[in-house]
């Protein structure tokens, strides 16, 4: 049996609730079914339509959204639906059967962005690639990540970081970006257009357990100041570094030394300006927001 979990997410429309999975359910496509006949390609949607209060079923990326009729309240049925979807997926149920047209190339665009790190280029896709950030330092680490593994066959690719809808690629000095950017951009675009997997199911299952390549650290294991630090990093710091093709992970907090240790990933790793960012940005913010509890921030890999 698989280890797929479902998280219930309210939406701005009171009649619609999202049921988010910890894996991708479709390969970049989205679907809307208004009745059981329209859902002939989706065994999951057909099963849901047997519930008399289900009006519309939406399936996209990593979630199923359901619009209900007003004969029930969500609080009375949402947990039962979440369990039903979770059981269906863990028992190998088919979400949507692919059509011949969808088996063909999926339109994908990829563009390149420079980052503050001169050795790293960011490649942004119009499709979501992963549900959690992941970093690969070599081809052995990428054994369950087909896209990263393929990229390591380029002799100038040193490291690969993937998050949301982009990749950050670190290069060796044997090549200049103007010589290789177009080649990498086209390779990534063609890989995604062919519907190939970015991460395999084996990787998804491995990441369900503690995996040092995955971010962020599980918040449920954090307490007190550590939990506050993670919340500040998530809300204020991560969006900024993500725009530059990087990521920052909380590693530890020493209450006696008032020391926060972090791990830098992607474009942040080895970046000449990362020390300035740590001291003038992250350290200053944590000092101001957690007065008296934080004095220093250090990167264990920078």
C-alpha positions in Angstrom: 0.0 0.0 0.0 1.2 3.5 -0.8 1.6 6.3 1.8 -0.5 9.0 0.4 -2.1 11.5 2.8 -4.9 14.0 2.2 -5.1 17.5 3.8 -8.4 19.4 4.0 -8.2 23.0 2.8 -11.1 25.5 2.9 -11.5 27.9 0.0 -12.9 31.4 -0.4 -16.2 29.8 -1.7 -18.1 28.2 1.3 -19.5 25.5 -1.0 -16.1 24.3 -2.2 -13.4 22.5 -0.2 -10.0 21.3 -1.5 -8.5 17.9 -0.6 -4.7 18.2 -1.1 -2.5 15.1 -1.6 1.2 14.9 -0.9 1.8 13.6 -4.4 0.8 14.8 -7.9 -2.5 13.4 -9.1 -2.3 14.6 -12.7 0.5 15.4 -15.1 0.0 19.2 -15.5 -3.6 18.8 -16.6 -6.8 20.0 -14.9 -10.3 18.6 -15.1 -13.8 19.7 -14.2 -16.7 17.2 -14.0 -20.3 18.3 -13.4 -21.9 14.9 -13.3 -21.1 11.2 -13.3 -21.4 10.9 -17.1 -18.8 13.6 -17.7 -16.5 11.8 -15.3 -16.3 8.6 -17.4 -12.5 9.1 -17.6 -12.1 9.5 -13.9 -12.8 6.6 -11.6 -12.1 8.8 -8.6 -14.6 11.4 -9.7 -17.2 8.8 -10.5 -16.9 7.3 -7.0 -17.3 10.8 -5.5 -20.5 11.5 -7.5 -22.1 8.5 -5.7 -22.3 10.9 -2.7 -25.7 12.7 -3.2 -24.3 16.1 -2.1 -21.5 16.3 -4.7 -22.3 18.9 -7.3 -18.9 19.4 -9.2 -15.5 17.7 -9.0 -12.3 19.5 -10.0 -9.0 17.6 -10.3 -5.7 19.4 -10.8 -2.0 18.9 -10.0 -2.1 17.6 -6.4 -5.6 18.3 -5.3 -9.3 17.4 -5.7 -11.8 20.2 -5.1 -15.4 19.4 -4.5 -18.4 21.7 -4.8 -21.4 20.6 -2.8 -25.1 21.1 -2.8 -26.5 22.8 0.4 -28.1 19.6 1.8 -25.1 19.1 4.1 -22.5 21.1 6.0 -18.8 20.5 5.2 -17.9 20.0 8.8 -20.2 16.9 8.8 -18.7 15.2 5.8 -15.3 16.6 4.9 -13.3 14.2 7.0 -15.2 11.2 5.7 -14.5 12.4 2.1 -10.8 12.9 2.9 -10.5 9.3 4.2 -12.4 8.0 1.1 -10.0 9.8 -1.3 -7.0 8.7 0.7 -8.1 5.1 0.7 -8.8 5.2 -3.0 -5.4 6.5 -3.8 -3.5 4.3 -1.5 -5.2 1.2 -2.9 -3.9 2.1 -6.4 -7.1 3.8 -7.7 -6.9 5.6 -11.1 -7.5 9.3 -10.8 -7.9 10.1 -14.6 -7.3 7.8 -17.5 -5.2 9.6 -20.2 -6.6 10.3 -23.6 -4.7 9.9 -26.8 -4.4 13.6 -27.1 -3.0 14.0 -23.6 -0.5 11.3 -24.3 1.1 13.7 -26.8 3.3 16.6 -25.9 2.1 19.0 -23.2 2.7 22.7 -24.0 5.4 23.9 -21.7 7.4 27.1 -21.6 10.7 27.5 -19.8 12.7 30.7 -19.4 16.1 31.4 -17.7 16.8 33.9 -15.0 20.2 35.0 -13.7 20.7 34.8 -9.9 22.9 36.7 -7.4 25.1 33.6 -7.5 27.2 33.7 -10.7 27.5 29.9 -10.8 23.8 29.4 -10.7 21.0 29.9 -13.3 17.3 29.6 -12.5 15.0 27.9 -15.1 11.4 28.7 -14.6 8.5 26.6 -16.0 4.8 27.4 -16.4 4.1 24.1 -14.8 4.4 23.0 -11.2 7.3 20.6 -10.9 7.5 19.4 -7.2 5.4 19.8 -4.0 8.5 20.3 -1.8 11.9 21.6 -2.5 14.7 19.1 -3.1 18.4 19.4 -3.8 20.8 17.0 -5.5 24.6 17.4 -5.1 25.5 14.6 -7.5 24.0 12.0 -9.8 23.8 9.3 -7.1 21.5 11.4 -5.0 19.3 11.9 -8.1 18.6 8.1 -8.7 14.9 8.7 -8.1 14.7 12.1 -9.8 14.8 11.5 -13.6 15.1 15.2 -14.6 18.0 15.9 -12.2 19.6 12.6 -13.2 19.4 13.5 -16.9 20.8 17.0 -16.2 23.9 15.5 -14.5 24.8 13.9 -17.8 25.8 17.4 -18.9 29.5 17.6 -17.9 29.1 21.2 -16.7 26.2 20.5 -14.3 27.4 20.5 -10.7 24.3 20.6 -8.5 20.5 20.8 -9.1 17.9 22.3 -6.9 14.1 22.0 -7.7 11.3 23.9 -6.0 7.7 24.6 -7.0 7.9 25.6 -10.7 11.7 26.1 -11.2 15.1 24.5 -11.2 18.3 26.2 -10.1 21.4 24.7 -11.7 24.9 25.2 -10.4 27.6 24.8 -13.0 31.3 24.0 -13.0 33.7 26.7 -14.3 34.4 24.7 -17.5 31.6 26.5 -19.3 30.0 30.0 -19.4 26.3 30.6 -19.1 26.0 32.2 -22.5 27.3 29.0 -24.0 25.0 26.6 -22.2 21.8 28.4 -21.1 19.9 27.9 -24.3 20.8 24.2 -24.5 19.7 23.6 -20.9 16.5 25.6 -21.3 15.5 23.5 -24.4 16.4 20.2 -22.7 14.2 21.0 -19.7 11.4 22.2 -21.9 11.4 19.0 -24.1 11.7 16.8 -21.0 8.6 18.3 -19.4 6.7 18.4 -22.7 7.1 14.7 -23.1 5.3 14.2 -19.7 8.3 12.6 -18.1 8.5 12.4 -14.3 10.5 15.0 -12.4 10.5 12.7 -9.3 9.5 9.0 -9.2 7.1 7.5 -6.8 10.1 5.9 -5.1 11.4 9.3 -4.3 8.0 10.5 -3.0 7.7 7.5 -0.7 11.3 8.0 0.6 10.6 11.6 1.3 7.7 10.7 3.5 10.3 9.6 6.0 13.0 12.0 7.3 15.2 13.0 4.4 18.0 15.5 4.7 17.4 16.6 1.1 13.9 17.8 1.7 12.7 21.1 3.2 11.4 22.4 5.5 11.9 20.5 8.8 8.6 19.1 10.1 7.2 21.9 12.2 5.4 19.5 14.5 8.8 18.6 16.0 9.6 22.2 16.9 8.6 24.1 20.0 8.9 27.6 21.4 11.5 29.9 19.8 12.5 27.3 17.2 8.9 27.2 15.9 8.8 31.0 15.8 12.0 31.1 13.8 10.7 28.7 11.2 7.5 30.7 10.9 9.5 33.9 10.3 11.7 32.2 7.7 8.7 30.8 5.9 6.8 34.1 5.8 9.5 36.7 5.3 12.7 35.1 4.1 11.9 32.1 1.9 9.8 34.0 -0.7 12.7 36.5 -1.2 15.4 33.8 -1.6 13.1 31.7 -3.8 12.8 34.6 -6.2 16.6 34.4 -6.6 16.5 30.6 -7.2 17.4 29.5 -3.7 16.1 28.2 -0.4 16.9 28.4 3.3 16.2 25.6 5.8 16.1 25.9 9.6 18.7 23.5 11.1 18.9 24.3 14.8 18.6 26.9 17.6 20.9 27.1 20.6 19.1 29.0 23.4 22.3 29.5 25.5 24.4 30.8 22.6 21.3 32.5 21.0 22.6 31.0 17.8 20.4 30.0 14.8 21.9 27.6 12.3 20.5 27.3 8.7 21.2 25.4 5.5 21.4 27.3 2.2 20.2 25.6 -1.0 20.1 26.3 -4.7 21.4 29.7 -5.7 22.0 30.6 -2.0 24.6 27.8 -1.6 28.1 29.1 -2.2 26.8 32.5 -3.3 29.3 35.4 -2.7 26.5 37.6 -1.4 25.0 34.9 0.9 27.1 36.1 3.9 25.7 39.7 3.4 22.2 38.3 3.1 22.6 36.3 6.3 24.0 39.2 8.4 22.2 42.2 7.0 18.9 40.4 6.2 18.1 37.3 8.1 20.1 37.9 11.3 18.9 41.5 11.6 15.2 40.4 11.1 15.4 37.7 13.7 17.2 40.0 16.2 14.4 42.6 15.8 11.5 40.2 15.9 12.8 37.9 18.6 14.6 40.5 20.8 17.0 39.0 23.3 16.6 35.5 22.0 18.7 35.6 18.8 22.2 37.1 18.4 23.7 35.2 15.5 22.7 33.4 12.4 25.2 31.0 10.7 24.9 28.8 7.6 26.4 25.3 8.3 27.2 25.0 4.6 28.2 28.6 3.7 
